[in-house]
C-alpha cells in the first residue's frame, strides 16, 4: 500500500469555501464514499473563532452548490457537529478513478485540506498525481511512503504505548504534575544527574521527603500503565515490536545482535 499525505486547495469543495471565507476550521473523523451515488458522506466537527464565525461557516456549508445534504447535529458556543453529504469534487474524483481511498481523518483550515490517501500500488498513485497536476486545484505532496504489515503494526504498537502514557499523565494531581515537570526540566532524570532532591525541595519550597514521595507517586502513575502496554504489545518479552522480523542465516537460525557484555 502506498500512502500519500497531501494538502489540497479545492475550488469546488464546500468545506474549503467556508474555511477560506470565514475563520472556521473543520475536522472529519468519519466518512463514507458512496460509489453508486458518487457522493461523500461526512461527520464534520467545526470550530470557529467565535460563534458568529461558526454560524457563517455553517451557512456556506448548507447552501453551497456542492452540498447534497446538510444536517446540524449539535452546536455549543463556537463549536458544532454536523452530517454532510457532498457531490464528488474534482480532486476526490481523481482519487476514486485511480482506485484510491482516504486512510485517515482530514482537516480543513484556511481553505486548504490535509488528506491521507492510500493506493494499492505505485502505478495508481503516480497516475493520480499526474492527473492532479492537470486540474485547477492546487496540491502539495508532503509525504509518500509504502506501508507493509510490519510498518502498520509498528504504528499500532507506538499508539498503544503512547495512549498508556497519556492515561497515566491524566491521573497526575497538579502537585505531582508540577513536581515531575520541575524534576525533568532541572535534570533530576539526566545522566549524570544535574540536580538533587534537596535542590528540588528548595525550589518547590517543600521538604526533601515531600518531593521524594510526590515523585514516587507520579512515577508509579505514569509507569504502571506504560508497563502494562509494553507487555501487551510485546507478548514475547524480547523487546521487538509486533511484526518485526529477525534476521536469519542460511540455516534459518536467529542472528541476534550481541548484548553490551559481548555475549550472543
Protein Blocks (a to p, Z undefined) as FASTA:
>chain_A
ZZdddddddfkbfklmmmmmpccddddfbccddfklopacdddddddfblmlmmmmmmmm
mmpmklmbdcdfbdehjbccddddddddfklmmmmmnopacfbdcddeehiacdddddfb
fklmmmmmmmmmmmmbdcddfbdcdddfklmmmmmmmmmmmmmmmmmmmmpcfklmmmmm
mmmmnopmpccdfbdfklmmmmnopafklmmmmmmmmmmmmmmmmmmmmmmmmmnonopa
ehiacdddfkopacddddfkopZZ
